């Protein structure tokens, strides 16, 4: 995986939610928060919403996922990220397609991955665990909100259902609500459509900002909307970067969608050191 003086990565995305993946089976190359910020910087670095490092499995899993957001902070879980990580591991021959158990900071999750019909394209579903629906929140938490509550998907979310919102609202309200709880929250802005029984969302991710998609946010939105009677147990959720499918079941929430490998990347260690010294992603 690693050669002297280089860091090897692959880049993937799930519905536009993009990640850099490092396979480190011997657990010899942890990345610092500063290095992650440098790599994720979209102007000086490679650019990504986060970095995933895969190491040997634990707790009965075959892989362990370490996730850092673009600001370098550690996060518990990413529904799109874990699907990309398994794609990278399958491509490298570390694991075989089909069910793959992955240990995360939010618990062990099982990903079912299958190669697509074109090079670099895959399709993966993941058992996201239970959506823990929190208390409903005051409707004046943001403009034009009809329903609001907290949801925990192994990481914290605030789900707002109302009218379609613009980017300025996502940034202003999202930044404020992200910091409204101690552990910082991801914030989903959700409305019905475009077809009956479907949802559309925009998301503000903690430590990243607005992203083109969010797997855990998609699940949180679907679970909350299902509890409110707005959608059925199976729902298509339209993120700006693509559509993800969610099934809310008695034993948890299932998330599915495509993954796309974008590139193989080699970064010289001295270049990474220089980029790290310049700083990186800041909200």
Order of alpha helices (4+ residues) and beta strands (2+ residues): beta-beta-alpha-beta-beta-beta-alpha-beta-beta-beta-beta-beta-beta-alpha-beta-beta-beta-alpha-beta-beta-beta-alpha
